């Protein structure tokens, strides 16, 4: 497997930290606090600049878990 090189768009730093965030959408999902919007993040460890990429939601089971934990 090839390891890709990372270069920060802002400071040209070479190290990053990957993460994930989930947010609510609009309408009924917002009212019920269903975090059905999933995003992947890539943050430069040097300057903190972060790129955010939309991902497909993990499915209905994640939404059910969100309802049960609210």
Buried (B, 14 or more C-beta within 10 A) or exposed (E): EEEEEEEBEEEEBEEBEEEEEBEBEEEEBEEBEBBBBBEEBBBBEBEEBBEEEEEEBEEEEBBEEBEEEE
